């Protein structure tokens, strides 16, 4: 059986949500609230995914 950490679980949830809403800009706050994930942890996860080139980050009012 494969055991995933909570951080990995949150990353997979975030990636699947981003893939489903590919044409939209989704804020970290919205993603955090929608899936009841801790905002600071999700922010760090998405920073790591951005640095790895897996997701693209947009700053500003519609960014996240």
Kinemage of the C-alpha trace (Angstrom):
@kinemage 1
@onewidth
@group {chain A} dominant
@subgroup {mainchain}
@vectorlist {calphas} color= white
{ca unk a 1} P 0.000 0.000 0.000
{ca unk a 2} L 1.250 3.456 -0.881
{ca unk a 3} L 1.212 5.978 1.964
{ca unk a 4} L 1.215 9.657 1.040
{ca unk a 5} L 2.049 12.560 3.298
{ca unk a 6} L -0.566 15.239 3.886
{ca unk a 7} L 1.605 17.623 1.871
{ca unk a 8} L 1.620 15.241 -1.104
{ca unk a 9} L -2.118 14.733 -0.757
{ca unk a 10} L -2.708 18.510 -0.825
{ca unk a 11} L -0.392 18.886 -3.836
{ca unk a 12} L -2.330 16.243 -5.775
{ca unk a 13} L -5.654 17.872 -4.900
{ca unk a 14} L -4.334 21.273 -6.016
{ca unk a 15} L -2.935 19.892 -9.271
{ca unk a 16} L -6.155 18.063 -10.121
{ca unk a 17} L -8.223 21.206 -9.437
{ca unk a 18} L -5.865 23.317 -11.565
{ca unk a 19} L -6.044 20.760 -14.378
{ca unk a 20} L -9.846 20.792 -14.301
{ca unk a 21} L -9.911 24.593 -14.469
{ca unk a 22} L -7.034 24.921 -16.932
{ca unk a 23} L -8.286 28.050 -18.706
{ca unk a 24} L -8.924 29.961 -15.453
{ca unk a 25} L -6.760 31.773 -12.945
{ca unk a 26} L -7.399 30.281 -9.519
{ca unk a 27} L -6.264 32.027 -6.340
{ca unk a 28} L -4.504 30.118 -3.597
{ca unk a 29} L -7.054 31.440 -1.119
{ca unk a 30} L -9.975 30.147 -3.203
{ca unk a 31} L -8.323 26.763 -3.617
{ca unk a 32} L -7.565 26.614 0.104
{ca unk a 33} L -11.133 27.460 1.098
{ca unk a 34} L -12.754 25.177 -1.457
{ca unk a 35} L -10.804 22.105 -0.313
{ca unk a 36} L -10.323 23.098 3.344
{ca unk a 37} L -6.536 23.082 3.154
{ca unk a 38} L -4.333 25.271 5.383
{ca unk a 39} L -3.457 28.419 3.407
{ca unk a 40} L 0.206 28.710 4.525
{ca unk a 41} L 0.915 25.059 3.702
{ca unk a 42} L -0.832 25.280 0.329
{ca unk a 43} L 1.082 28.472 -0.477
{ca unk a 44} L 4.391 26.681 0.157
{ca unk a 45} L 3.320 23.664 -1.877
{ca unk a 46} L 2.378 25.834 -4.848
{ca unk a 47} L 5.646 27.798 -4.568
{ca unk a 48} L 7.535 24.510 -4.859
{ca unk a 49} L 5.415 23.427 -7.834
{ca unk a 50} L 6.036 26.798 -9.498
{ca unk a 51} L 9.802 26.553 -8.967
{ca unk a 52} L 9.706 23.073 -10.494
{ca unk a 53} L 7.912 24.454 -13.559
{ca unk a 54} L 4.791 22.360 -12.970
{ca unk a 55} L 2.419 25.290 -12.449
{ca unk a 56} L 2.521 28.955 -13.475
{ca unk a 57} L 1.977 31.686 -10.927
{ca unk a 58} L 0.343 35.041 -11.703
{ca unk a 59} L 0.654 37.992 -9.336
{ca unk a 60} L -2.027 40.591 -8.808
{ca unk a 61} L -5.711 40.862 -8.129
{ca unk a 62} L -6.549 37.816 -10.251
{ca unk a 63} L -3.313 36.028 -9.415
{ca unk a 64} L -2.459 33.500 -6.817
